[in-house]
Amino acid sequence: MDKAQDAYDGRRWHDMGGEAAGPVPQDDHDFALWEKRVDALMVICSSHGLFTVDGLRRVLEDMAPEAFETMSYYERWIAAINQNLIEAGTYTTAELAKRMSEVAARGTTYGEASDA
């Protein structure tokens, strides 16, 4: 057995339980509207049987280390929700891309969208 195998403790790279994390902020903060919507989307989709918490966690745990270094908590959640919805056959990546193009064409704000 080599040194890398000797050092393996059975945890995957994203499992940080028990490691020093520094101080935990104790102050309350409000979530951005899009973060609240991601949370609501997860609850709605799972309650309609489109995926389970286990399915969401599987996708989160399969993300590359870079995802945890560059994406926020809710950015990772929406990516996991999206992957689960694609796997459930709710929509295809082509349908999602088309819809995203339509939304992008509206502009960056709802105000700009209403002017179009």
DRENFIGU-864081 format. One record per residue (C-alpha): residue in three letters; residue number from 1; x, z, y. Coordinates in pm, whole numbers. Each point is the difference from the previous one (the first is absolute). Layout:
residues N
NODE   rest    nr        u        w        v
NODE    ALA   NUM        X        Z        Y
...
END
This chain:
residues 116
NODE   rest    nr        u        w        v
NODE    MET     1        0        0        0
NODE    ASP     2      142      -93      343
NODE    LYS     3        1      213      315
NODE    ALA     4     -307     -176      146
NODE    GLN     5     -202       93     -307
NODE    ASP     6      134      355       10
NODE    ALA     7     -116       34      362
NODE    TYR     8     -353     -128      -69
NODE    ASP     9     -245      287       34
NODE    GLY    10     -315     -187     -105
NODE    ARG    11     -127      -61      352
NODE    ARG    12      -55     -334      169
NODE    TRP    13      146      -70      345
NODE    HIS    14     -324       81      186
NODE    ASP    15      -45      341     -165
NODE    MET    16      139      234      265
NODE    GLY    17     -168      317     -121
NODE    GLY    18      226      301       23
NODE    GLU    19      254     -169      226
NODE    ALA    20       80      134      347
NODE    ALA    21     -215     -180      253
NODE    GLY    22       76      187      320
NODE    PRO    23     -255      170      221
NODE    VAL    24     -365      -89      -44
NODE    PRO    25     -189      -48      328
NODE    GLN    26     -283      253       15
NODE    ASP    27     -183     -152      296
NODE    ASP    28     -321     -192      -59
NODE    HIS    29      -16     -365       95
NODE    ASP    30     -272     -257       10
NODE    PHE    31       28     -311     -210
NODE    ALA    32       -9     -347      153
NODE    LEU    33     -329     -187      -43
NODE    TRP    34      156     -246     -247
NODE    GLU    35      130      291     -212
NODE    LYS    36     -349      151      -14
NODE    ARG    37     -133     -340     -105
NODE    VAL    38      258      -29     -279
NODE    ASP    39     -105      341     -129
NODE    ALA    40     -369      -96       16
NODE    LEU    41       70     -330     -175
NODE    MET    42      176      181     -283
NODE    VAL    43     -293      238      -45
NODE    ILE    44     -259     -280        9
NODE    CYS    45      189     -228     -239
NODE    SER    46       73      272     -252
NODE    SER    47     -359      128       14
NODE    HIS    48     -119     -353      -81
NODE    GLY    49      229      -14     -304
NODE    LEU    50      235     -263      141
NODE    PHE    51      299      215      -91
NODE    THR    52       89      355      -88
NODE    VAL    53      233      250      160
NODE    ASP    54      229      -67     -297
NODE    GLY    55        1     -371       86
NODE    LEU    56       84       76      361
NODE    ARG    57      280      233     -105
NODE    ARG    58      139     -254     -248
NODE    VAL    59       43     -259      273
NODE    LEU    60      149      256      241
NODE    GLU    61      250      114     -262
NODE    ASP    62       95     -359      -85
NODE    MET    63       94      -76      361
NODE    ALA    64      368      -55       70
NODE    PRO    65      201      274      171
NODE    GLU    66       -3     -210      319
NODE    ALA    67     -377       45       26
NODE    PHE    68       42      375       27
NODE    GLU    69      281      -42      252
NODE    THR    70     -173     -254      228
NODE    MET    71     -376       44      -43
NODE    SER    72     -216      285      122
NODE    TYR    73     -222      198     -235
NODE    TYR    74     -311     -203       85
NODE    GLU    75      189     -330       -5
NODE    ARG    76       92       76     -361
NODE    TRP    77     -361      100      -72
NODE    ILE    78     -145     -326      136
NODE    ALA    79      254     -200     -198
NODE    ALA    80     -100      190     -315
NODE    ILE    81     -372      -41       73
NODE    ASN    82       53     -372       55
NODE    GLN    83      191      -40     -327
NODE    ASN    84     -271      185     -192
NODE    LEU    85     -276     -212      155
NODE    ILE    86      185     -319      -91
NODE    GLU    87       48      127     -356
NODE    ALA    88     -372       86      -17
NODE    GLY    89      -86     -359       96
NODE    THR    90     -167      105      325
NODE    TYR    91      183     -279      181
NODE    THR    92      305     -220      -47
NODE    THR    93      317       -9      204
NODE    ALA    94     -107     -344      130
NODE    GLU    95     -335      140      117
NODE    LEU    96      176      292      165
NODE    ALA    97      248     -230      176
NODE    LYS    98     -285     -218      131
NODE    ARG    99     -188      301      131
NODE    MET   100      312      147      160
NODE    SER   101       60     -332      180
NODE    GLU   102     -356        9      132
NODE    VAL   103       45      355      126
NODE    ALA   104      338      -82      158
NODE    ALA   105     -160     -293      185
NODE    ARG   106     -230      246      179
NODE    GLY   107      289      148      195
NODE    THR   108      155      345        7
NODE    THR   109     -299      191      132
NODE    TYR   110     -373        1      -45
NODE    GLY   111      -29      -91      368
NODE    GLU   112      200     -316      -53
NODE    ALA   113     -214      -83     -303
NODE    SER   114     -318       18      204
NODE    ASP   115      144     -240      257
NODE    ALA   116       59     -271     -261
END
